[in-house]
């Protein structure tokens, strides 16, 4: 087994994103991200500050908005609308999960598609269904969800063929599992989706050439779930007394899987960068550079395994 680390991929992505940011600044446009956080969830706070640090590194203005834990639906709606209507803001990001006492559907659907950089609205999710590839259409003010994009970018960077492979996705969330399955289909994989109600999970996961796990359960996947030589993408992350772990028991796959992503150090770092890539794309579209999507996504092609 080899660990499919994102370190080199992240370095390459950072260079490309910084170049795009500088090009926008040369045209008098400062790319800007507005991130909205309802306080109370420690993980959300961590992700909020991670976006701030990366945005500052890549030349993207970060406009963080924090609301108290008891903020109402109306409070959140007003905040989302204020950020969305600001012409200097190119992307609006809602830190999830939202508190259970608010109407999350109304809030998600208040984000306009052009600024919905993680596809949380029904309209944006619907557009993922019609995507013809895992690349945003040139000149169209829509985006693709960050975590699925991170998975696809990592697979391509590692020269792991997607077209013609059998991909199994464990998880069916609106932000990860379902859109990832759709984008893998758009990349010409044959896709099976499993979830918490799947009977005999291992029966299906052992079919996979590429196994993507976003189930939200620590160490759910062990050696019995994985066909020898398969590629395993671990999208889960959990804080435990032993440290951060994923949905996959990585040590159980030694000498069994061909590649497995580590946790931490895997998909998560790329996900944050795909969020910033979507902000930059929105900024490019706003100033008429509709076809300026860089090699990171738009010109990505299937390559044989080296």
PABARO-237445 format. One record per residue (C-alpha): residue number from 1; z, x, y. Coordinates in pm, 1 decimal, decimal comma, m for minus. Example, Ala and Ser with C-alpha at 12.3 -4.5 7.8 and 13.67 -1.06 7.14 Angstrom:
2
+------+----------+----------+----------+
| resi |        Z |        X |        Y |
+------+----------+----------+----------+
|    1 |    780,0 |   1230,0 |   m450,0 |
|    2 |    714,0 |   1367,0 |   m106,0 |
+------+----------+----------+----------+
This chain:
306
+------+----------+----------+----------+
| resi |        Z |        X |        Y |
+------+----------+----------+----------+
|    1 |      0,0 |      0,0 |      0,0 |
|    2 |    m78,5 |    113,4 |    352,6 |
|    3 |     86,4 |    m27,6 |    662,8 |
|    4 |   m168,7 |   m188,2 |    892,2 |
|    5 |     m7,4 |    m76,6 |   1217,5 |
|    6 |   m128,4 |   m194,4 |   1556,4 |
|    7 |    m40,8 |    128,5 |   1739,9 |
|    8 |   m394,7 |    264,7 |   1782,8 |
|    9 |   m539,8 |    m83,3 |   1828,6 |
|   10 |   m288,5 |   m155,5 |   2104,4 |
|   11 |   m370,8 |    170,8 |   2281,7 |
|   12 |   m741,2 |     87,1 |   2275,2 |
|   13 |   m683,2 |   m270,6 |   2391,0 |
|   14 |   m461,7 |   m150,3 |   2677,0 |
|   15 |   m734,3 |     84,2 |   2798,9 |
|   16 |   m992,8 |   m193,7 |   2797,9 |
|   17 |   m765,6 |   m445,7 |   2966,9 |
|   18 |   m665,7 |   m197,0 |   3235,3 |
|   19 |  m1032,8 |   m124,4 |   3306,0 |
|   20 |  m1099,3 |   m496,7 |   3346,0 |
|   21 |   m798,9 |   m534,7 |   3573,7 |
|   22 |   m919,6 |   m249,7 |   3794,9 |
|   23 |  m1269,1 |   m400,7 |   3807,7 |
|   24 |  m1124,4 |   m729,3 |   3928,0 |
|   25 |   m919,6 |   m553,0 |   4194,0 |
|   26 |  m1238,3 |   m380,7 |   4310,0 |
|   27 |  m1379,5 |   m731,0 |   4368,3 |
|   28 |  m1072,0 |   m834,0 |   4564,4 |
|   29 |   m920,3 |  m1041,7 |   4284,1 |
|   30 |   m564,2 |   m980,8 |   4160,2 |
|   31 |   m532,2 |  m1137,6 |   3813,2 |
|   32 |   m217,9 |  m1348,9 |   3799,0 |
|   33 |     m7,2 |  m1501,1 |   3521,7 |
|   34 |    251,4 |  m1772,5 |   3578,6 |
|   35 |    501,3 |  m1789,6 |   3291,5 |
|   36 |    743,0 |  m2082,2 |   3279,2 |
|   37 |   1073,6 |  m2039,3 |   3098,4 |
|   38 |   1340,0 |  m2300,1 |   3030,6 |
|   39 |   1654,6 |  m2095,1 |   2979,1 |
|   40 |   1865,0 |  m2127,6 |   2666,3 |
|   41 |   1655,3 |  m1977,3 |   2385,8 |
|   42 |   1722,6 |  m1601,5 |   2347,0 |
|   43 |   1389,2 |  m1530,3 |   2178,8 |
|   44 |   1199,6 |  m1701,7 |   2460,7 |
|   45 |   1383,5 |  m1489,3 |   2716,1 |
|   46 |   1284,7 |  m1175,3 |   2523,6 |
|   47 |    917,0 |  m1277,1 |   2512,8 |
|   48 |    923,8 |  m1374,2 |   2881,2 |
|   49 |   1038,0 |  m1026,3 |   2985,1 |
|   50 |    796,0 |   m858,5 |   2740,5 |
|   51 |    509,1 |  m1034,3 |   2917,5 |
|   52 |    644,5 |   m924,1 |   3253,0 |
|   53 |    656,7 |   m558,2 |   3147,8 |
|   54 |    308,5 |   m562,4 |   2996,9 |
|   55 |    157,6 |   m750,6 |   3291,8 |
|   56 |    296,5 |   m488,8 |   3531,3 |
|   57 |    155,4 |   m210,8 |   3312,5 |
|   58 |   m191,5 |   m368,9 |   3308,6 |
|   59 |   m211,6 |   m458,4 |   3676,8 |
|   60 |   m161,7 |   m832,1 |   3634,0 |
|   61 |     65,1 |  m1011,8 |   3881,1 |
|   62 |    349,1 |  m1180,2 |   3691,9 |
|   63 |    496,8 |  m1491,1 |   3850,4 |
|   64 |    790,6 |  m1588,2 |   3637,2 |
|   65 |    948,4 |  m1928,9 |   3687,6 |
|   66 |   1287,7 |  m1994,9 |   3529,4 |
|   67 |   1432,7 |  m2343,6 |   3493,6 |
|   68 |   1785,8 |  m2431,7 |   3377,6 |
|   69 |   1842,6 |  m2544,9 |   3020,5 |
|   70 |   1901,8 |  m2902,2 |   3135,3 |
|   71 |   1573,4 |  m2927,3 |   3328,5 |
|   72 |   1412,7 |  m3269,7 |   3293,8 |
|   73 |   1059,3 |  m3361,2 |   3193,0 |
|   74 |    981,8 |  m3435,0 |   3557,9 |
|   75 |   1119,3 |  m3095,0 |   3664,7 |
|   76 |    891,2 |  m2922,4 |   3417,6 |
|   77 |    589,4 |  m3135,5 |   3505,1 |
|   78 |    629,2 |  m3056,5 |   3874,0 |
|   79 |    655,7 |  m2685,4 |   3795,8 |
|   80 |    349,6 |  m2685,2 |   3568,5 |
|   81 |    144,1 |  m2875,6 |   3825,3 |
|   82 |    252,3 |  m2649,9 |   4111,1 |
|   83 |    154,9 |  m2338,3 |   3917,3 |
|   84 |   m169,6 |  m2491,7 |   3789,7 |
|   85 |   m280,5 |  m2602,6 |   4136,3 |
|   86 |   m223,9 |  m2259,8 |   4290,8 |
|   87 |   m573,1 |  m2105,1 |   4321,9 |
|   88 |   m429,5 |  m1753,9 |   4303,5 |
|   89 |   m284,2 |  m1821,8 |   3955,7 |
|   90 |   m534,3 |  m1765,2 |   3673,2 |
|   91 |   m319,9 |  m1841,3 |   3369,2 |
|   92 |    m22,8 |  m2067,6 |   3299,7 |
|   93 |    198,9 |  m1993,5 |   3000,2 |
|   94 |    477,8 |  m2217,3 |   2866,8 |
|   95 |    747,2 |  m2031,8 |   2677,6 |
|   96 |    805,9 |  m2219,1 |   2352,9 |
|   97 |    993,6 |  m2394,7 |   2214,5 |
|   98 |   1065,8 |  m2640,0 |   2492,6 |
|   99 |   1404,7 |  m2814,8 |   2481,5 |
|  100 |   1423,2 |  m3117,9 |   2253,4 |
|  101 |   1528,6 |  m3349,4 |   2539,2 |
|  102 |   1196,5 |  m3313,1 |   2725,1 |
|  103 |    859,5 |  m3474,6 |   2649,6 |
|  104 |    680,6 |  m3161,6 |   2532,8 |
|  105 |    348,7 |  m3341,1 |   2479,4 |
|  106 |    330,5 |  m3453,4 |   2842,2 |
|  107 |    423,9 |  m3107,5 |   2960,7 |
|  108 |    172,1 |  m2927,9 |   2737,9 |
|  109 |   m105,1 |  m3162,9 |   2844,4 |
|  110 |    m30,7 |  m3098,0 |   3211,9 |
|  111 |   m174,9 |  m2746,5 |   3177,8 |
|  112 |   m546,1 |  m2756,1 |   3273,6 |
|  113 |   m783,3 |  m2615,6 |   3012,4 |
|  114 |   m916,8 |  m2343,7 |   3243,3 |
|  115 |   m565,3 |  m2200,9 |   3285,8 |
|  116 |   m432,2 |  m2287,0 |   2939,1 |
|  117 |   m428,1 |  m1930,0 |   2811,8 |
|  118 |   m251,2 |  m2007,6 |   2482,1 |
|  119 |   m419,1 |  m2341,2 |   2400,2 |
|  120 |   m111,2 |  m2563,9 |   2408,8 |
|  121 |   m279,8 |  m2878,0 |   2547,0 |
|  122 |   m454,2 |  m3128,3 |   2323,5 |
|  123 |   m780,1 |  m3065,5 |   2509,6 |
|  124 |   m763,9 |  m2690,2 |   2450,5 |
|  125 |   m665,8 |  m2733,3 |   2085,1 |
|  126 |   m959,0 |  m2970,3 |   2041,1 |
|  127 |  m1198,4 |  m2709,8 |   2177,3 |
|  128 |  m1076,8 |  m2462,3 |   1913,4 |
|  129 |  m1200,5 |  m2710,9 |   1653,1 |
|  130 |  m1553,8 |  m2685,7 |   1790,7 |
|  131 |  m1554,2 |  m2307,2 |   1839,3 |
|  132 |  m1860,0 |  m2149,3 |   1678,0 |
|  133 |  m1692,7 |  m1809,5 |   1646,8 |
|  134 |  m1363,3 |  m1632,9 |   1711,8 |
|  135 |  m1501,7 |  m1525,3 |   2049,6 |
|  136 |  m1475,4 |  m1731,5 |   2369,2 |
|  137 |  m1813,0 |  m1870,7 |   2477,0 |
|  138 |  m1954,8 |  m1669,2 |   2766,7 |
|  139 |  m1922,5 |  m1844,5 |   3099,5 |
|  140 |  m1708,9 |  m2128,5 |   2964,7 |
|  141 |  m1362,6 |  m2174,2 |   3116,2 |
|  142 |  m1179,3 |  m2220,6 |   2788,5 |
|  143 |   m965,1 |  m1980,0 |   2587,1 |
|  144 |   m865,1 |  m1919,9 |   2228,1 |
|  145 |   m501,0 |  m1901,3 |   2113,9 |
|  146 |   m339,5 |  m1560,0 |   2138,5 |
|  147 |   m181,6 |  m1509,9 |   1795,6 |
|  148 |   m491,5 |  m1606,1 |   1594,9 |
|  149 |   m697,7 |  m1381,8 |   1823,2 |
|  150 |   m453,0 |  m1098,2 |   1755,6 |
|  151 |   m494,4 |  m1143,0 |   1380,1 |
|  152 |   m874,8 |  m1139,6 |   1403,8 |
|  153 |   m876,3 |   m838,7 |   1636,5 |
|  154 |   m651,2 |   m644,8 |   1398,4 |
|  155 |   m869,6 |   m726,2 |   1096,3 |
|  156 |  m1184,2 |   m618,8 |   1278,2 |
|  157 |  m1026,3 |   m303,6 |   1417,2 |
|  158 |   m919,9 |   m208,2 |   1062,5 |
|  159 |  m1275,8 |   m277,2 |    940,3 |
|  160 |  m1158,7 |   m540,8 |    696,1 |
|  161 |  m1449,9 |   m777,1 |    624,6 |
|  162 |  m1373,4 |  m1138,9 |    711,5 |
|  163 |  m1709,1 |  m1304,6 |    643,5 |
|  164 |  m1735,3 |  m1396,9 |    277,6 |
|  165 |  m1366,8 |  m1335,3 |    206,6 |
|  166 |  m1119,7 |  m1593,9 |     80,5 |
|  167 |   m844,1 |  m1624,9 |    341,3 |
|  168 |   m523,3 |  m1814,4 |    270,2 |
|  169 |   m310,0 |  m1921,3 |    566,8 |
|  170 |     53,6 |  m2012,9 |    500,7 |
|  171 |    166,9 |  m2230,0 |    792,6 |
|  172 |     11,9 |  m2518,8 |    983,9 |
|  173 |    159,4 |  m2503,0 |   1334,4 |
|  174 |    m59,8 |  m2606,3 |   1626,8 |
|  175 |    m29,4 |  m2263,4 |   1790,8 |
|  176 |    m80,9 |  m2035,8 |   1488,4 |
|  177 |   m157,9 |  m2175,3 |   1142,6 |
|  178 |   m413,6 |  m2444,0 |   1222,1 |
|  179 |   m612,3 |  m2256,8 |   1489,6 |
|  180 |   m606,9 |  m1938,7 |   1278,5 |
|  181 |   m759,6 |  m2131,3 |    988,0 |
|  182 |  m1030,0 |  m2268,7 |   1218,4 |
|  183 |  m1114,7 |  m1928,2 |   1364,3 |
|  184 |  m1131,5 |  m1771,7 |   1018,0 |
|  185 |  m1375,1 |  m2047,4 |    922,6 |
|  186 |  m1575,7 |  m1969,8 |   1234,9 |
|  187 |  m1585,8 |  m1607,3 |   1116,7 |
|  188 |  m1737,7 |  m1728,8 |    786,4 |
|  189 |  m1433,6 |  m1690,3 |    562,8 |
|  190 |  m1350,0 |  m1948,9 |    298,6 |
|  191 |  m1008,9 |  m2079,8 |    401,6 |
|  192 |   m718,5 |  m2242,0 |    218,5 |
|  193 |   m418,4 |  m2369,6 |    418,3 |
|  194 |    m71,5 |  m2392,3 |    259,9 |
|  195 |    254,5 |  m2516,2 |    409,3 |
|  196 |    616,3 |  m2612,6 |    337,8 |
|  197 |    511,3 |  m2902,3 |    113,8 |
|  198 |    268,9 |  m2699,4 |    m97,8 |
|  199 |    366,2 |  m2715,2 |   m464,3 |
|  200 |    348,8 |  m2382,3 |   m649,3 |
|  201 |    269,2 |  m2177,0 |   m340,5 |
|  202 |    198,9 |  m1860,0 |   m537,9 |
|  203 |    m83,1 |  m2033,1 |   m724,7 |
|  204 |   m279,2 |  m2053,9 |   m399,0 |
|  205 |   m171,6 |  m1734,6 |   m225,1 |
|  206 |   m282,2 |  m1527,3 |   m526,0 |
|  207 |   m639,7 |  m1641,0 |   m455,2 |
|  208 |   m642,3 |  m1463,7 |   m121,5 |
|  209 |   m844,5 |  m1159,8 |    m26,9 |
|  210 |   m670,4 |  m1194,2 |    311,3 |
|  211 |   m328,1 |  m1360,5 |    315,3 |
|  212 |   m196,2 |  m1464,4 |    659,5 |
|  213 |    165,4 |  m1577,7 |    662,3 |
|  214 |    314,0 |  m1777,3 |    950,1 |
|  215 |    564,7 |  m1988,9 |    762,7 |
|  216 |    878,7 |  m1915,0 |    963,6 |
|  217 |   1085,8 |  m1819,4 |    659,3 |
|  218 |   1214,8 |  m1463,4 |    606,5 |
|  219 |   1075,8 |  m1279,8 |    303,7 |
|  220 |    903,5 |  m1591,4 |    169,4 |
|  221 |    617,3 |  m1389,6 |     22,6 |
|  222 |    683,7 |  m1136,9 |   m252,5 |
|  223 |    474,6 |   m951,4 |   m507,0 |
|  224 |    425,6 |  m1259,8 |   m724,9 |
|  225 |    247,3 |  m1431,6 |   m434,6 |
|  226 |     m9,8 |  m1158,3 |   m375,9 |
|  227 |   m319,2 |  m1058,4 |   m571,1 |
|  228 |   m332,7 |   m683,6 |   m629,5 |
|  229 |   m538,9 |   m518,0 |   m358,2 |
|  230 |   m517,2 |   m807,8 |   m112,7 |
|  231 |   m468,7 |   m767,3 |    262,5 |
|  232 |   m147,8 |   m927,5 |    392,0 |
|  233 |    m97,4 |  m1022,6 |    757,6 |
|  234 |    267,9 |  m1099,8 |    833,7 |
|  235 |    295,7 |  m1313,6 |   1149,5 |
|  236 |    663,3 |  m1406,5 |   1112,1 |
|  237 |    954,2 |  m1234,0 |   1283,1 |
|  238 |   1324,3 |  m1300,6 |   1228,2 |
|  239 |   1643,8 |  m1136,9 |   1351,9 |
|  240 |   1878,9 |  m1063,8 |   1061,4 |
|  241 |   2192,7 |   m849,1 |   1021,6 |
|  242 |   1964,6 |   m583,3 |    869,4 |
|  243 |   1726,2 |   m594,1 |   1167,0 |
|  244 |   1391,9 |   m761,5 |   1232,7 |
|  245 |   1203,3 |   m884,0 |    926,0 |
|  246 |    893,0 |  m1090,5 |    867,2 |
|  247 |    782,8 |  m1368,1 |    633,9 |
|  248 |    671,0 |  m1103,8 |    382,9 |
|  249 |    890,3 |   m879,4 |    166,7 |
|  250 |    698,0 |   m565,5 |    257,4 |
|  251 |    882,3 |   m335,0 |     18,0 |
|  252 |    795,0 |   m561,9 |   m274,0 |
|  253 |    425,9 |   m498,5 |   m204,4 |
|  254 |    435,9 |   m120,4 |   m236,1 |
|  255 |    150,8 |    m12,4 |   m469,6 |
|  256 |     36,8 |   m374,7 |   m488,0 |
|  257 |   m127,0 |   m489,3 |   m163,1 |
|  258 |   m399,4 |   m272,5 |    m11,3 |
|  259 |   m278,1 |   m333,0 |    345,5 |
|  260 |     18,5 |   m514,6 |    496,9 |
|  261 |    122,0 |   m546,8 |    860,5 |
|  262 |    471,7 |   m423,0 |    943,1 |
|  263 |    741,0 |   m620,0 |   1125,8 |
|  264 |    805,4 |   m509,4 |   1393,0 |
|  265 |    495,3 |   m313,1 |   1491,1 |
|  266 |    234,8 |   m554,9 |   1363,6 |
|  267 |     75,5 |   m869,4 |   1503,1 |
|  268 |    334,3 |   m935,5 |   1776,4 |
|  269 |    236,1 |   m651,0 |   2009,1 |
|  270 |   m129,1 |   m755,6 |   1994,9 |
|  271 |    m44,4 |  m1120,6 |   2059,3 |
|  272 |    104,7 |  m1039,9 |   2399,0 |
|  273 |   m208,0 |   m844,5 |   2485,7 |
|  274 |   m435,7 |  m1133,7 |   2387,5 |
|  275 |   m241,4 |  m1350,2 |   2634,1 |
|  276 |   m317,7 |  m1097,7 |   2907,6 |
|  277 |   m679,9 |  m1075,3 |   2789,8 |
|  278 |   m710,6 |  m1450,8 |   2841,7 |
|  279 |   m561,4 |  m1419,2 |   3191,8 |
|  280 |   m815,8 |  m1150,7 |   3276,8 |
|  281 |  m1097,2 |  m1362,7 |   3139,6 |
|  282 |   m985,3 |  m1658,5 |   3352,8 |
|  283 |   m977,0 |  m1432,1 |   3657,5 |
|  284 |  m1324,6 |  m1299,2 |   3577,1 |
|  285 |  m1458,7 |  m1652,6 |   3550,7 |
|  286 |  m1296,4 |  m1744,9 |   3881,5 |
|  287 |  m1494,7 |  m1479,4 |   4066,8 |
|  288 |  m1826,9 |  m1540,5 |   3898,3 |
|  289 |  m1814,5 |  m1272,1 |   3629,6 |
|  290 |  m1870,0 |  m1530,9 |   3360,2 |
|  291 |  m2024,2 |  m1294,4 |   3107,7 |
|  292 |  m1796,9 |   m997,0 |   3162,5 |
|  293 |  m1595,7 |  m1040,1 |   2843,9 |
|  294 |  m1563,4 |   m685,8 |   2712,4 |
|  295 |  m1610,6 |   m522,6 |   2375,1 |
|  296 |  m1259,1 |   m626,9 |   2277,2 |
|  297 |  m1383,3 |   m970,3 |   2170,1 |
|  298 |  m1732,1 |  m1070,6 |   2274,1 |
|  299 |  m1931,4 |   m792,3 |   2112,8 |
|  300 |  m1711,3 |   m758,2 |   1806,5 |
|  301 |  m1914,3 |   m756,4 |   1483,8 |
|  302 |  m1832,9 |   m753,8 |   1114,5 |
|  303 |  m1822,8 |   m401,0 |    981,3 |
|  304 |  m1797,9 |   m286,1 |    618,6 |
|  305 |  m1475,3 |   m132,2 |    498,6 |
|  306 |  m1492,5 |    244,0 |    537,9 |
+------+----------+----------+----------+
